Amino acid sequence: RQGADVIAVIRTTGQSLLDYVPYGATTEGFGGTMATQENFRIMRKALDEVGVELKRYIRLCNYCSGLCMPEIAAMGALERLDMMLNDALYGILFRDINMKRTLVDQFFSRVINGFAGVIINTGEDNYLTTADAIEEAHTVLASQFINEQFALVAGLPEEQMGLGHAFEMHPDTKNGFLLELAQAQMAREIFPKAPLKYMPPTKFMTGNIFKGHVQDALFNMVTIMTNQKVHLLGMLTEAIHTPFMSDRALSIENAKYIFNNMEDFGNDIEFKKDGIMVNRAKEVLEKAAELLKTIEGIGIFKTLEGGIFAGIKRPLDGGKGLAGVFEKDSSYFNPFIELMLGGNR
């Protein structure tokens, strides 16, 4: 009612490690709610009711990352979710799910999301929670390219690729705003059709709610200047507690004020040739290209074993869920792939 376009319902802590989907409506959950088909139905129904009241459509977002990516993607498609967290590498890096399992599951889950018209959100922003946002910016871009290619193979249109990045540089960085703006504008130009998912500052929020609100305002400015589409609101009470409804209302108010006041700012300015921002974008793109050449040479498995992304190393046959991976028989046939890849929805 305060003006949010999308409601993201986070999953309960640890559900991504369950190798099954709970059934029915649930009443328990720490840090979020269980992702079940019935819970999806309840959430969609509630948002539809408020949407009728407000005379606008409210989108619903949930998570199909983890050990049940295709199953949860299917439930989301059936219950009319609009967005799904669906990264090709996130589960490997941040949940220690086996890389073979994840790469198989992300494909079919994306086939489902592509067919159902669901926008996916990828998780490159998480790299910057463990790696430095300035030094490792090129790994974010390289991962965006990788996520894009995996999505294209699964028949997901560019218009449904919410490739992720974040506003996570240290606030004391000289000209940090220029570097953040360069990164965001670069992503916008490289992926012109993608509804980019842009994450707010979290790593360097201190508990000073006044400074935090200003940090979020700068983040909001970059969003509107570079036309980011899936904008996750920063919370002034980040690093203190789970946001109150009043905190959320203030964050929406902050964003609406800046978005209205700066609506056409990005279309009305030009970037100085050979300036700080243009040179920064060039540097990041060149480093990402070099990294992708290296990855092409050694393969994605060796890349993940070497800790290139987020500084996290994962073994080829380690992690959770490998027991659920089988080599395809020569007579294997999945009729749904052909029917759903680029098929009529």
C-alpha positions as CSV (number, residue, x, y, z in Angstrom):
1,R,0.0,0.0,0.0
2,Q,3.0,2.3,0.5
3,G,3.9,1.9,-3.2
4,A,6.1,-1.2,-3.6
5,D,5.8,-2.8,-7.0
6,V,7.2,-6.2,-5.9
7,I,6.9,-8.1,-2.7
8,A,9.8,-10.6,-2.2
9,V,9.0,-13.3,0.4
10,I,12.3,-14.8,1.6
11,R,12.5,-18.5,2.3
12,T,13.0,-19.8,5.8
13,T,16.7,-20.2,6.7
14,G,18.2,-23.5,5.4
15,Q,15.3,-24.5,3.1
16,S,17.7,-24.4,0.1
17,L,19.4,-27.4,1.6
18,L,16.3,-29.6,1.8
19,D,16.2,-32.1,-1.0
20,Y,12.4,-32.1,-1.1
21,V,9.7,-29.5,-1.1
22,P,7.5,-29.4,2.1
23,Y,3.7,-29.8,1.4
24,G,0.8,-27.5,2.3
25,A,0.4,-24.3,4.3
26,T,3.1,-23.9,7.0
27,T,3.0,-21.9,10.2
28,E,6.7,-22.1,11.2
29,G,9.9,-20.7,9.7
30,F,12.9,-18.7,11.0
31,G,14.0,-15.7,8.9
32,G,11.2,-16.3,6.4
33,T,8.5,-18.7,5.3
34,M,8.6,-22.2,3.7
35,A,8.4,-22.2,-0.1
36,T,5.5,-24.6,-0.7
37,Q,2.9,-24.5,-3.4
38,E,0.1,-23.7,-1.0
39,N,2.1,-20.9,0.6
40,F,2.7,-19.5,-2.9
41,R,-1.1,-19.7,-3.6
42,I,-1.8,-17.9,-0.3
43,M,0.7,-15.1,-1.0
44,R,-0.6,-14.6,-4.6
45,K,-4.2,-14.5,-3.5
46,A,-3.4,-11.9,-0.8
47,L,-1.5,-9.6,-3.2
48,D,-4.3,-10.0,-5.8
49,E,-6.8,-8.8,-3.2
50,V,-4.7,-5.8,-2.3
51,G,-4.1,-5.2,-6.0
52,V,-7.8,-4.9,-6.7
53,E,-8.1,-2.5,-3.8
54,L,-5.3,-0.3,-5.1
55,K,-6.1,-0.8,-8.8
56,R,-2.6,-2.0,-9.7
57,Y,-0.9,-5.3,-10.1
58,I,1.6,-6.3,-7.4
59,R,4.3,-8.7,-8.3
60,L,5.4,-11.6,-6.1
61,C,9.0,-12.9,-5.8
62,N,10.3,-16.0,-4.2
63,Y,13.3,-18.3,-4.4
64,C,14.0,-21.4,-6.5
65,S,17.7,-21.6,-5.8
66,G,19.0,-24.6,-3.7
67,L,18.4,-28.3,-4.0
68,C,14.9,-28.1,-5.5
69,M,15.3,-25.5,-8.3
70,P,13.1,-27.2,-10.9
71,E,10.4,-28.3,-8.4
72,I,10.0,-24.8,-6.9
73,A,10.2,-23.2,-10.4
74,A,7.3,-25.4,-11.4
75,M,5.3,-24.5,-8.3
76,G,5.9,-20.8,-9.0
77,A,4.7,-21.2,-12.5
78,L,1.6,-22.9,-11.4
79,E,0.8,-20.3,-8.8
80,R,1.6,-17.3,-10.9
81,L,4.7,-15.9,-9.3
82,D,6.4,-13.1,-11.2
83,M,10.0,-13.4,-10.2
84,M,12.3,-16.2,-9.0
85,L,15.8,-16.0,-7.5
86,N,17.5,-18.4,-9.9
87,D,21.3,-18.2,-10.1
88,A,23.5,-20.7,-12.0
89,L,26.3,-20.6,-9.4
90,Y,24.9,-19.2,-6.2
91,G,24.1,-22.6,-4.6
92,I,27.6,-23.9,-5.3
93,L,29.4,-20.9,-3.8
94,F,27.2,-19.9,-0.9
95,R,25.3,-23.1,0.1
96,D,28.0,-25.7,-0.7
97,I,25.6,-27.5,-3.1
98,N,27.5,-29.8,-5.5
99,M,28.4,-28.0,-8.7
100,K,27.2,-30.8,-11.0
101,R,23.9,-30.9,-9.3
102,T,23.4,-27.2,-9.5
103,L,24.4,-26.8,-13.1
104,V,21.9,-29.6,-14.1
105,D,19.1,-28.2,-12.0
106,Q,19.6,-24.5,-13.0
107,F,19.0,-25.6,-16.7
108,F,15.6,-27.2,-16.2
109,S,14.5,-24.6,-13.7
110,R,15.3,-21.9,-16.2
111,V,13.5,-23.8,-19.0
112,I,10.4,-23.7,-16.7
113,N,10.8,-20.0,-15.8
114,G,11.4,-19.0,-19.4
115,F,8.2,-20.9,-20.5
116,A,6.1,-19.4,-17.7
117,G,7.3,-15.8,-18.3
118,V,8.9,-15.5,-14.9
119,I,11.8,-13.0,-14.5
120,I,14.8,-14.6,-12.8
121,N,17.1,-12.8,-10.4
122,T,20.8,-13.8,-10.3
123,G,23.0,-13.4,-7.3
124,E,26.3,-11.7,-8.3
125,D,25.7,-9.1,-5.6
126,N,26.6,-11.8,-3.1
127,Y,30.2,-12.0,-4.4
128,L,30.7,-8.5,-2.9
129,T,29.8,-9.6,0.6
130,T,33.0,-11.6,0.7
131,A,35.1,-9.9,-2.0
132,D,36.1,-6.3,-2.4
133,A,33.6,-4.4,-4.7
134,I,36.4,-2.4,-6.3
135,E,39.1,-5.0,-6.8
136,E,36.6,-7.8,-7.8
137,A,34.1,-5.9,-9.9
138,H,35.2,-7.8,-13.0
139,T,34.2,-11.1,-11.4
140,V,30.6,-9.7,-11.1
141,L,30.6,-8.8,-14.8
142,A,32.1,-12.2,-15.8
143,S,29.4,-14.0,-13.8
144,Q,26.7,-11.9,-15.4
145,F,28.0,-13.0,-18.8
146,I,28.0,-16.7,-17.6
147,N,24.5,-16.4,-16.2
148,E,23.3,-14.8,-19.4
149,Q,24.7,-17.7,-21.5
150,F,23.3,-20.4,-19.3
151,A,19.9,-18.6,-19.5
152,L,20.0,-18.3,-23.3
153,V,20.8,-22.1,-23.6
154,A,17.7,-22.7,-21.4
155,G,15.5,-20.5,-23.8
156,L,15.1,-17.7,-21.3
157,P,14.6,-14.3,-23.2
158,E,16.9,-11.4,-22.2
159,E,13.8,-9.5,-21.0
160,Q,13.5,-12.1,-18.2
161,M,17.1,-12.0,-17.1
162,G,17.4,-10.0,-13.9
163,L,21.2,-10.2,-13.8
164,G,22.4,-9.1,-10.4
165,H,24.9,-6.5,-9.0
166,A,25.2,-4.3,-6.0
167,F,26.1,-0.9,-4.5
168,E,28.7,-2.2,-2.1
169,M,31.8,-0.1,-2.1
170,H,33.2,1.3,1.1
171,P,31.5,4.7,1.8
172,D,34.9,6.3,2.6
173,T,36.1,5.5,-1.0
174,K,37.1,8.7,-2.8
175,N,34.9,9.2,-5.8
176,G,33.1,6.0,-4.8
177,F,29.8,7.3,-6.2
178,L,31.5,7.7,-9.6
179,L,32.8,4.2,-9.5
180,E,29.4,2.8,-8.5
181,L,27.7,4.8,-11.3
182,A,30.3,3.6,-13.8
183,Q,29.6,-0.1,-12.8
184,A,25.8,0.3,-13.1
185,Q,25.9,2.2,-16.4
186,M,28.3,-0.4,-17.8
187,A,25.9,-3.2,-16.9
188,R,23.0,-1.3,-18.4
189,E,24.8,-0.8,-21.7
190,I,26.1,-4.4,-21.9
191,F,22.8,-5.9,-21.1
192,P,20.3,-3.4,-22.6
193,K,17.2,-5.6,-22.6
194,A,17.8,-7.2,-19.1
195,P,15.7,-6.0,-16.1
196,L,18.9,-5.7,-14.0
197,K,18.6,-6.6,-10.3
198,Y,20.3,-3.9,-8.2
199,M,21.1,-4.6,-4.6
200,P,21.4,-1.9,-1.9
201,P,24.4,-1.3,0.5
202,T,24.5,-3.9,3.3
203,K,28.2,-4.7,3.9
204,F,29.1,-1.2,5.2
205,M,25.9,-0.3,7.0
206,T,27.0,0.6,10.5
207,G,23.8,1.0,12.5
208,N,23.9,4.7,12.1
209,I,20.4,5.0,10.6
210,F,20.9,8.6,9.4
211,K,24.0,7.8,7.5
212,G,22.4,4.6,6.3
213,H,19.5,6.5,4.9
214,V,21.9,8.8,3.0
215,Q,23.8,5.7,1.7
216,D,20.5,4.3,0.4
217,A,19.7,7.7,-1.2
218,L,22.9,7.6,-3.2
219,F,22.1,4.0,-4.2
220,N,18.6,5.2,-5.3
221,M,20.2,7.9,-7.4
222,V,22.4,5.5,-9.3
223,T,19.3,3.3,-9.9
224,I,17.3,6.0,-11.6
225,M,20.3,7.4,-13.5
226,T,21.1,4.1,-15.0
227,N,17.7,2.6,-15.4
228,Q,18.0,-0.4,-13.2
229,K,14.7,-2.3,-13.2
230,V,14.6,-4.7,-10.3
231,H,15.5,-2.2,-7.5
232,L,15.7,-3.7,-4.0
233,L,15.2,-1.1,-1.4
234,G,17.9,-0.3,1.1
235,M,16.8,-0.2,4.8
236,L,18.0,2.4,7.2
237,T,18.0,-0.2,10.0
238,E,20.2,-2.6,8.1
239,A,22.6,-4.3,10.5
240,I,20.3,-3.5,13.4
241,H,17.2,-5.7,13.1
242,T,14.7,-7.1,10.6
243,P,13.0,-4.0,9.2
244,F,9.8,-2.7,10.8
245,M,6.9,-1.8,8.5
246,S,7.8,1.9,9.3
247,D,11.4,1.3,8.1
248,R,10.1,-0.1,4.9
249,A,7.7,2.8,4.4
250,L,10.6,5.3,4.9
251,S,12.7,3.4,2.3
252,I,9.9,3.5,-0.2
253,E,9.4,7.2,0.4
254,N,13.1,7.8,-0.1
255,A,13.1,6.0,-3.4
256,K,9.9,7.6,-4.7
257,Y,11.2,11.1,-3.9
258,I,14.5,10.5,-5.7
259,F,12.9,8.6,-8.7
260,N,10.4,11.5,-9.3
261,N,13.0,14.3,-8.9
262,M,15.6,12.6,-11.1
263,E,13.4,10.7,-13.5
264,D,15.1,11.9,-16.8
265,F,18.5,12.8,-15.3
266,G,20.2,9.8,-16.9
267,N,18.9,10.7,-20.4
268,D,20.0,14.3,-20.0
269,I,23.7,13.8,-19.3
270,E,26.7,12.5,-21.2
271,F,29.8,10.8,-19.8
272,K,33.1,12.6,-20.2
273,K,35.3,10.7,-22.7
274,D,38.5,9.5,-20.9
275,G,36.9,10.6,-17.6
276,I,37.0,8.6,-14.3
277,M,33.8,6.8,-15.0
278,V,34.4,5.8,-18.6
279,N,38.0,4.6,-17.8
280,R,36.6,2.6,-14.8
281,A,34.1,0.9,-17.0
282,K,36.8,0.1,-19.6
283,E,39.1,-1.4,-16.9
284,V,36.3,-3.6,-15.5
285,L,35.3,-4.8,-18.9
286,E,38.8,-5.6,-20.0
287,K,39.5,-7.6,-16.8
288,A,36.2,-9.5,-17.2
289,A,37.2,-10.4,-20.8
290,E,40.6,-11.7,-19.6
291,L,38.9,-13.7,-16.9
292,L,36.4,-15.2,-19.3
293,K,39.3,-16.3,-21.6
294,T,40.9,-18.0,-18.6
295,I,37.6,-19.7,-17.7
296,E,37.1,-20.8,-21.3
297,G,40.5,-22.5,-21.1
298,I,40.1,-24.3,-17.8
299,G,36.3,-24.9,-17.8
300,I,33.7,-23.9,-15.3
301,F,34.4,-26.8,-12.9
302,K,38.1,-25.9,-12.4
303,T,37.1,-22.2,-12.1
304,L,34.8,-23.0,-9.2
305,E,37.5,-25.3,-7.6
306,G,40.0,-22.4,-7.8
307,G,37.9,-19.9,-5.9
308,I,37.8,-17.3,-8.7
309,F,34.3,-16.2,-7.7
310,A,33.8,-14.6,-4.3
311,G,37.1,-16.1,-3.1
312,I,35.2,-19.4,-2.3
313,K,36.7,-22.8,-3.4
314,R,34.4,-25.8,-4.0
315,P,35.5,-29.4,-4.9
316,L,34.1,-31.1,-8.0
317,D,32.6,-34.0,-6.1
318,G,32.0,-32.3,-2.8
319,G,29.0,-30.4,-1.5
320,K,25.4,-31.5,-1.0
321,G,23.2,-33.3,-3.5
322,L,25.7,-35.2,-5.7
323,A,23.9,-38.4,-4.9
324,G,21.0,-37.1,-6.9
325,V,23.0,-36.7,-10.1
326,F,23.0,-39.5,-12.7
327,E,24.7,-39.9,-16.1
328,K,22.1,-39.8,-18.9
329,D,21.4,-43.2,-20.5
330,S,21.8,-43.3,-24.3
331,S,18.0,-43.7,-24.6
332,Y,17.2,-40.8,-22.2
333,F,14.3,-38.6,-23.4
334,N,12.7,-35.6,-21.8
335,P,9.7,-34.5,-24.0
336,F,9.3,-31.3,-22.0
337,I,12.6,-29.7,-23.0
338,E,11.6,-29.5,-26.7
339,L,8.0,-28.5,-25.9
340,M,9.0,-25.7,-23.6
341,L,12.2,-24.3,-25.2
342,G,10.9,-21.3,-27.0
343,G,7.4,-22.8,-27.2
344,N,4.0,-21.1,-26.9
345,R,3.2,-20.3,-23.3
